[in-house]
Amino acid sequence: MTAICAHAKLTERYFYESFTSRDEVLQKVLDGIADEVREAGLDALRASGGTLEQRVRNAIASFVTILTDDPRKGRVAMIESAAFEPLRTHRRAALRGFAQMVADEATRMYGDRAWPPHQGEINGLLFVGGLAELVTAWLNDEIAITPDEIVDAATYQFTSTAHR
């Protein structure tokens, strides 16, 4: 917290006027990244024009771009939040929310061909969890792929498994 204040050139008094703790700041940062990803993804999915696959690709690309163009965002959202106990529960809730969003959007996009709710929830968790792990591996230099290859793989995965 002291380091945050020093970096922002603010006194601790200003910090505590806005936040109760360092954990609250970290949760707000994580929420801000999640909101940015959610808004960009939904905008891409719901854009007019383009095929369904192109809109899915654009939505996934927005997620990957946000987390790879500024790796600090990726590290906070994918790595630090998983490593730091107070954020772990918050991160899991965010991932569950994204999984539900994926299931809901699959239902909206595929209609009668979409999986029933329970299976949609399972597929949403598998998709979001797998994509998060792939981006984490990229951020940690554990896998030799490009962000475009992540988008390609995730697009194929989603369009292949989001419906019957």
N, C-alpha and C positions, 0 to 999 in steps of 0.2 A: 504494500500500500504506500509506503514511504517512497519507494522507487517510482511508482506511478505518479505520485504528486510531484516529485522532483522532475521527472521527464515532461510532465504537463506544465511545469512552472507554476504550480498552484500550492497554496498552503493546505495542510491537512484539514483545516476548518472547512474549506470549500468542498473537499472530498466528502466529509461527513454530512454536509448539508444536502448532498445528492444521494449518497449511498450509506448503508449501515455497515458494510464490510467489504473486504476485498472479494469475497465469494460472490457477493451481489453484483459487483462490477463485472466479474468474469461471466456470470450468468447473462447479464445485459449484453455483453459483447457477443456471446454465443447466440442469444436471441436475435440480435441485429443481423448476424450472418445468416441465420436460418430464415429470417424474414426476407432478406435480399434474395436468397436462393428460391424460396417459395414463390415470391412475386415474379421473378424472372421466368421461372419454369412454367407457372400458370399462364403468364402472358404469351409465352411461346406456344404452349399447347392450344390456347384458345384463339390464336391469331387466325385471321381469315387468309385463305390462299394456301397453296401447297398441299401435298398429300398428307395423310395421317402419319406416315413414316417420317416425312420431313419435319412435321411439327414435333413429333416425339424426339427426333434427333436434335432439333433446336432446343427443346426443353432440357435434355440431358447435357447438351453442349453448354447451356447457360450455367448449370450447376458446376460442371467441370471447369469452365473458364473462371468463374468466381473464385474457386478454390485453388486453381493453379496459376492464374495470372498474378495473384497476390498470395504467395505461399504462406504468408502470415495468417491469413484468414483460414487457409486449409489446415495449418498446424493447430490453430485454436479449435476449429470445428471438429477436426478428425483425430488429432493426436493428443493435445493437451487436455481436452475435455474428457478423454477416455482414461488418462493417466492420473487425473487429479480427483480424489474421492468426492469432494462436494459437487463437482460438475458431472460426475459419472451418471448419477440418477437423472439429472437434468438433460444430459445428452441422450440417454435411452428414451426418455419421454419425447424428445424432439425427433429421434429416428422413428419412433412408433407413429408420431404424427405424420411424418413424411410417408411412411408405409401406408397409412390409411388414405392419405391424399393420392398416392399411386393407385391404390385399389379403387377409390372413388372415380378417378379420372379414367381408369381402364373401363369401368362400367359405363361411364358417360360416352367414351369413344367407341366401344365395341358393342354396346347395347345387349341384345339377346345372346351374342356370342361371348360375352364376358363371363368370367367365372362367378359362381354364386358368392355371396359375401364372405363366408368363412374361408373358402379357397382363395378369394381375392386378397384377404388379409394375409394369408400365408405367403402368397406370391409377392405381395407388397413388401413384406419383411425380408424375404429372400433377395428381392431385387435391391432394396435400399441398403441392406446389410452388405451384400456383395459389392455394390458400387462404392460404398464407403470404404470397404477394405481395399479395393483396387486403387482408389485415390490415395489412401493412406500408404500403400506400398510404393506408389509413385513419389509421394512427398518424402518418404524415407529413403529414396534411391534403392529400393529393394527389387525393383522390376524395371527392365529396360524397354519401356514403351513410351509413346508420346501421348499427350492429352487427346489428340485426335483418335488414336487407337483405343483409348478408354471409351470415348464417345461411340465409336463404331461397335465395340464389343457390347456396350450397355444397350445401344439401340437394337442390335440384333437380339439380345437377351429379352428385352422388354417386348418387342413386337412378336417374338416367337412364343412367349409364355404368358402374356397378359390376357389371353382368351383361349377358348376351347377350339 
